[in-house]
Amino acid sequence: MRGVFFALCAIAVLGKSNTAAAYETGNELLLICKSSHSYERGHCDGYIRGAIAGFDAGNVHGSDGVTSMKPPIFCISRQVTILQLRDIFIRYLEQNPGHRNLPAEPLLFSALTIAFPCGSIR
């Protein structure tokens, strides 16, 4: 599983280094996602949704805009709510404090890969 984490970090840093998402760290997102203010939690939820949508679009179209349809690294059921996704992300960040200084996007993808591996029924 450690190899998956480092591979995801490389993908996020090399493939999306010019996006705003790459500049928010796990530490920053953890504070926002655990906030008592609904607008901050909304930012967290929007970040999660946007990162997943961007990842899905990148898997279908690739970084060069050519349709390539790569196999997904996580498979989230339609029944999973944004609250569940936020809880999974928070739990991952709390359980991996040594990685929280890294960009949040690969940390999110690591959490989702562990929680929702493709081929499992959840």
C-alpha positions, 0 to 999 in steps of 0.5 A: 500500500505504501507504493500506491501512496508514493505513486499517487504523490508522483502523479499529483505533483507531476501531473497537476503541479500548476493547479491550485489543488496541488498547493493545499496541504493535508494539514490545511484541509484537515483544519477546514474539513473538521471546522465547526463552520459550515462554510469551511466544511463546504470548502472541504466538500467542494475540494473533495468533489472537484478533485474526484471530478478532475481525476475522473476527467483526467482518466478519460481524456488524459493530460494531453486531451486525447481519450485514453480511458485508464483503469480507475484506482478507486471505485466509489458507489453512487450511494456514498455521500459526501459526508462519508467521503469527508469522514474517510479523508479526515480519518486518513489524515489523522492516521497519517500525520507524517504525510499531512505536510504533502499536497492534499490531492494525493492524500485524498486519492490514497484515502479513497484507494484504500476505502474504495478499491476497485473490484470490491462491493461497498 
